[in-house]
């Protein structure tokens, strides 16, 4: 059985790398945020607005416990998922956990070129965005670093770099 959970900061490439890895291994790919949105028929920002962060984090934990029981999957967690409750310990007990690690500068580049709207980043200047990334990454790093494996990811701006990252990940996990 193969169960892999990718963790890391928003913009690290969890979904991009996860989809590519799942395609290569012939396994289903799940994005925890997408799964929550589908299940609750609301966007993450709507859930945050209705239930607050505490309410969202409880939903996230419950859904994580459900999806992480699936067999033969690649799962991309939300950027904050490892930082709440015993989520990191739970994920390590259920799967091969991989921290996709990137510098604040690389994350900034990924988020700048990212097509999806991220409520936490809305309206920030480049300088404010860099400060936000540095500060929140410093808080989250102790949780992320508990993953069983760490893979440094560079700018995932073209297909070959994504392919190289998947190859490195497969070597790291020996799969």
PyMOL commands that set and color helices and strands:
alter all, ss='L'
color gray80, all
select helices_A, chain A and resi 14-25+32-40+44-67+81-83+87-94+104-113+119-121+126-144+159-173
alter helices_A, ss='H'
color red, helices_A
select strands_A, chain A and resi 3-7+28-31+73-76+96-101+149-152
alter strands_A, ss='S'
color yellow, strands_A
deselect
rebuild
show_as cartoon
